[in-house]
Amino acid sequence: MNKKVTGIALAGTLALGGLGFGSHALANGTVELELDHERGVTQHTVNAVTISPEKAKEIALKERDGKVTDFELTRNYGHVMYEVDIAVNGDDEDVYVSAWSGKVLIDGKPWVPKQAIKVTRDQAIEAALNKTGGGTVTDTDIEVEHGRVFYDIEVRTSKGERNVYIDARSGKILAERPDYDRDDHDDDDDRDEENVNVNISKEQAKEAALNGKNNHVDDIELEYINGKWYYEVDVEDDGKDDIYVDANTGKVVNKSELYDVELSMQEAHKIALKKAPGTIVEASLDEDDGRGEYEFEIRANNGDEVEITIDAKTGSIIEFERDDD
């Protein structure tokens, strides 16, 4: 939780709005409820929510039994939620609780409730140990990437640390590879690609992406998207989005095919201009955790600069920002 926050001590008596959050809220010790100001969470937000910090902590501890080490009211994807850090067997695990409904939200994604998980943590651990041939589980996390909910199980074996990724809905093993920090770069990225079994080489993917053109490829990376491996190819000065090549078939895939896109760019144009009449300066199809999003920059008729993000499946407006300077 490395964000700009304000701490609200809950060890002493404190009334927050009409909910009366008092000293009983965190009876296991002094833990401050922090407000994530960078994401627009203020005292007014605290007063407005329907789930108290005490209730959120209770829900989180039912999910993962341990000791609360950090506690924050934040906002993800427009949804206000509690992020509760719980120490379990020497490791910190995050549990997200909706500040409005009290539902547990997987990986802080409002559209992924706990009910989306069909495989229990114990079942995932058993599957991981079967895959590695035994060992000691050192960490378990539930994550959401590219629309897929999965367990990330770290196992210490006689041959070293391994990560096993297991689909939380089906129990299918998605991948198993040496343990490393997936946020690292350079050598770690190369090590990841070396442990992925695909049919198409980087050179073959480059040829498919260039399709006979004499352009230079700036970068090429192997990406796991919605259960399949693709090469993401960045072509120099072509004025277009990255090109995606199926890592097993060599087929060039349209970006809209990778994500759950049902809305055309033209339809999204109309929605954006209805919300903010003006001239579209820039438009692109991007993704956030497997969810396709259209992003527009608009010069509004009144001179304001507007940015609009639209869900590429439902057509709903996810974000709206206006700069009237």
QUIZI-V648173 format. One line per field, one symbol per residue. psi: psi as a letter, one per 20 degrees, with the letter a starting at -180 (. if undefined). A space follows every 50 residues. Layout:
psi=???
This chain:
psi=lmrorppopjhrpppobjilobhigmijroppoqpnhhkjpahhgghhqi pqhggggggghhgopbpphqpqoappkjppqpooppooljqpppppppig hjqpppkjohjnrhiipiprghhggghghhgikrappiqpqpropkippq poppporijapqpppppighjpohqprqproiiradhhghhghhjporhp rgghhgggghliqlrpogqpqpqooljqpqpopoppkijrrqppppihhj pppqhhhhrmpiprhghhgggghhhnpbpphqqqoaqolippppppppoq hjiqpppppppighjqogqoppoj.
